[in-house]
Amino acid sequence: MLQPVTEPLHPFDESLRLRIGNNLAGFERRVHSDPELRPAAVALVITANANGDACFLITRRAARLRNHSGQFALPGGRLDQGETIIQAALRETHEEVGLRLTPDDVLGQLDDFPTRSGFRMSPVVAWAEPGQRLRPNPAEVEKLHVVPLAELEKPEVPVLREIPESDRPVLSVPILDTLVHSPTAAILYQLREVALAGRDTRVDHFEQPVFAWK
């Protein structure tokens, strides 16, 4: 028996690109200037799956990595000397998953997120037209996932829980049959709130699980 064809909740089309771009353009990004935080950039890459659903890319970091091995992450890393946030996000996207994007593909930026491990993560939202082959770098990426944006809009998102080590709640996002934790989860949640819904939601006050503090 044939299964009914379901329409994408977020079709990957020009209308979505304009909506995300306009929402980000109207958002006053919060910058953290603490000089003790090391600058890093992450990319929120919006692309399409085979069904035409708008999706984001998320990786599981390789087990051999020294820091945060096996954790879910967005493509990204430290800024090289003289790099801008956008340059670093685009470079890291190419190095980690094989996508070549240009500044013209950037739709905007979200708030800086200060991490417990000492970084100032600056998220860059970029649009990636289908056609390029995704080539995860095995030295950095154990697995690359292409996740529909609609997963971020389920009623169980986000999950908040208290931990004894902090007076701030930990924010997590239930996707891929598991919980993805902050800082990645907080950035994904702000992508939903700001880029998709046009709400000025802040997330830099959310806590991270203790295993991510190092």
Residue pairs with C-beta under 8 A, 6 or more apart in sequence:
8 51
8 52
8 53
8 54
8 148
8 150
9 53
9 148
9 149
9 150
9 153
10 16
10 53
10 54
10 148
10 149
10 150
10 196
11 52
11 53
11 54
12 46
12 47
12 48
12 52
12 53
12 54
12 55
12 130
16 46
16 54
17 46
17 107
17 127
19 196
20 46
20 107
20 108
20 125
20 127
20 195
20 196
21 107
21 108
23 108
23 194
23 195
23 196
23 197
23 198
24 107
24 108
24 109
24 110
24 125
24 194
24 195
25 108
26 198
27 108
27 110
27 194
27 200
28 200
29 109
29 110
29 111
29 112
30 111
30 112
30 202
30 204
31 111
31 112
32 112
32 113
32 114
32 120
32 204
34 114
34 120
36 118
37 114
37 115
37 118
37 119
37 120
38 78
38 118
38 119
38 120
39 78
39 79
39 85
39 88
39 119
39 120
39 122
40 76
40 77
40 78
40 79
40 88
40 119
40 120
40 121
40 122
41 76
41 77
41 79
41 85
41 86
41 88
41 89
41 92
41 121
41 122
41 123
41 124
42 73
42 74
42 75
42 76
42 89
42 92
42 121
42 122
42 123
42 124
42 187
43 57
43 74
43 75
43 76
43 89
43 90
43 92
43 93
43 101
43 123
43 124
43 125
43 126
44 56
44 74
44 110
44 123
44 124
44 125
44 126
44 187
44 188
44 191
44 195
45 56
45 57
45 75
45 93
45 97
45 99
45 101
45 126
45 128
46 54
46 55
46 56
46 107
46 125
46 126
46 127
46 128
46 149
47 54
47 55
47 56
47 57
47 127
47 128
47 129
47 130
47 146
48 54
48 55
48 130
49 55
49 146
49 148
53 148
53 149
53 150
54 148
54 149
55 146
55 147
55 148
55 149
56 146
56 147
56 149
56 152
56 188
56 191
57 74
57 75
57 97
57 134
57 144
57 145
57 146
57 147
58 72
58 73
58 74
58 144
58 145
58 147
58 175
58 176
58 180
58 184
58 188
59 72
59 73
59 74
59 75
59 96
59 97
59 136
59 140
59 141
59 142
59 143
59 144
59 145
60 70
60 71
60 72
60 73
60 141
60 142
60 143
60 145
61 68
61 69
61 70
61 71
61 72
61 73
61 140
61 141
61 142
62 69
62 70
62 138
62 139
62 140
62 141
62 142
63 69
63 70
63 142
64 139
65 140
67 117
67 214
68 117
68 212
70 142
71 181
71 184
71 212
72 176
72 180
72 181
72 184
73 184
74 123
74 184
74 187
75 89
75 92
75 93
75 96
75 97
76 88
76 89
76 92
76 93
76 96
76 121
77 88
77 92
77 95
78 88
78 119
79 85
79 87
79 88
80 88
80 91
83 91
85 109
85 122
85 124
86 103
86 106
86 109
86 124
89 106
89 122
89 123
89 124
89 126
90 101
90 102
90 103
90 105
90 106
90 124
90 126
93 99
93 101
93 126
94 100
94 101
95 137
95 140
96 136
96 137
96 140
96 141
97 134
97 135
97 136
97 137
97 141
97 144
98 132
98 133
98 134
98 135
98 136
98 137
99 128
99 132
99 134
100 132
101 126
101 128
105 126
105 127
105 128
106 124
106 125
106 126
106 127
107 125
107 126
107 127
107 195
108 125
108 195
109 122
109 123
109 124
109 125
110 123
110 125
110 187
110 190
110 191
110 194
110 195
111 123
111 190
111 202
111 203
111 204
112 120
112 121
112 122
112 204
113 120
113 121
113 123
113 182
113 183
113 186
113 187
113 203
113 204
114 120
114 121
114 204
115 121
115 183
115 208
115 212
116 208
116 212
116 213
116 214
117 212
117 213
117 214
121 183
121 187
123 187
123 190
123 191
125 191
125 195
134 144
134 146
136 143
136 144
145 176
147 175
147 176
149 192
149 196
151 157
151 175
152 173
152 175
152 188
152 189
152 191
152 192
152 196
153 192
153 196
154 174
156 174
157 173
157 174
157 189
157 192
158 171
158 172
158 173
158 185
158 189
159 171
159 172
159 173
159 174
159 179
160 169
160 170
160 171
160 172
161 169
161 170
161 172
162 169
162 170
163 170
163 207
163 209
163 210
165 210
166 207
168 205
168 206
168 207
169 206
169 207
170 181
170 182
170 206
170 207
170 208
170 209
171 181
171 182
171 185
171 186
171 189
171 203
171 206
171 207
172 179
172 180
172 181
172 182
172 185
173 179
173 180
173 185
173 188
173 189
174 180
179 185
180 188
181 208
181 209
181 212
182 203
182 206
182 207
182 208
182 209
182 212
183 208
183 212
186 203
186 204
186 206
187 203
189 201
189 203
190 201
190 202
190 203
193 199
193 201
193 203
194 200
194 201
